[in-house]
């Protein structure tokens, strides 16, 4: 026990002595009594509830996600709801959904029963549903909030717990701070109120959702299409789509919406169609990575697919793969897909005379400027937010309340997109529909999406972006990430690779009216930039790079030089 902090020793004993902790959990802890390092990692802190909620490794411990940490978080969320909305709502309600991960159904039910124990109606999906459907359902059902059990594209040993406000958006910092304060007041598991499932159902405090909500979500997404009649009558007949849900929630909603708008040939990768908590066919269930599309590429060659698409486990991120001029598969980056969708959507709205004069596109501070240039070309305003779709959702709600802008499209470089006002989170179902619709439309003009991308480069400039990340796990990793950020903050470079640094933006100071966040962005004299940001959901420090070149070769040389020089210092 000598290698453990006193906090860990005390907390372990408290769990072992607590009558509210079940014997199975206690046995798991007893099996680790000679592994001081593992116990320290599990108990040196409480699993941090960030602005998005909880995310961590599954297992027993205060720094792990389990039914006890989920129950405690839900008790805090319940107190927040009752204090903030209880009187106005009469009987508040919360919609709950979950993905295909280990213990996701159990954690979802646990959250529902704790809400019920606090007199809050839990509206629970009985099987896996996508995160964007959760966001939609909160709004559609007029609920007070939402919870989704997911860890997005993290490895199989992780799970998470995301909390949503009554607008259907993830909590922004001001809301999260209030929820965190209420969670911290829950000082023992005995303070967690909970009903049995039978009692919750009998009292009308546990309500099961189903097909009616699935239909409403699919119909709403379908209505965002701008060329539905054209796809259904002509373009959808011979267009071939290969789709992989990467063992997650995407198959049913994506296939349903694609068929809704008229696509006839949709080939789902059979090995990855069924939910699988171990994501056994991929190293990582992440559509940002080429390896995740290995099986889709094989099927694509077999069937002669026009496009390959993939969604992450909770179907809020979408990746697309197209063939280049040499007939080789190319995975589009999030920035490239976003630029193509902005060009297609705004171009079609303009052609139809439906592009509003006060239209706006929202992107994050680490997203490419290419999409901004395209949006401005169509007369749309462009607004920047901090990283995280919750901030885009917050802007959408502000637009609705003020009437200042009409929301057109929002996106992040990390493969998250949304068009339409029906949700407040990124939606891979919508993005799958829109990118396939665009690809079919341009095929009708004799072009591939790769051809369209080259045209956009020629018109707006050769924008290139890249991302490097370093994973630093555990207690030591947190300290290392903090040290690296402090070093860059206190010793900003004057030049990088012989290019002068023009300006340093430290978002920890709360720039441009945005919330304070630990992000550093360096603007260079040649128009390039790079940005350092600790991940809010993974034990990583992320470094973003962006350049604009005179040609594709020039842009590639610039971004390689920039990345090499910056990462040499990050890794030092």
Secondary structure by P-SEA (a helix, b strand, c coil): cccccaaaaaaaaaaaacccccaaaaaaaaaacccaaaaaaaccccccccccccccccccccccccaaaaaaaaaaaaaaaaacccccccbbbbbbbbccccaaaaaaaaaaaaaaaacbbbbcccccccaaaaaaaaaaaccccccccccccccccccbbbbbccccccccaaaaaaaaaaaaaccccccbbbbcaaaaaaaccbbbbcaaaaaaaaaaaaaacccaaaaaccccccbbbbbbcccccccaaaaaaaaaacccccccccccccccccccccccccccccccaaaaaaaaaaacccbbbbbcccccbbbbbbbccccbbbbbcaaaaaaaaaaaaaaaaaaacccccccbbbbcccccaaaaaaaaaabbbbbbbcccaaaaaaaaaaaaaccccccccccccccccccccccccccaaaaaaaaaaaaaaaaaacccaaaaaaaaaaaccccccbbbbbbbccaaaaaaaaaaaaaaaaccccccccccccccccccccccccccccbbbbbcccccbbbbbccccccbbbbbbbbccccaaaaaaaaaaaaaaaaaaaac
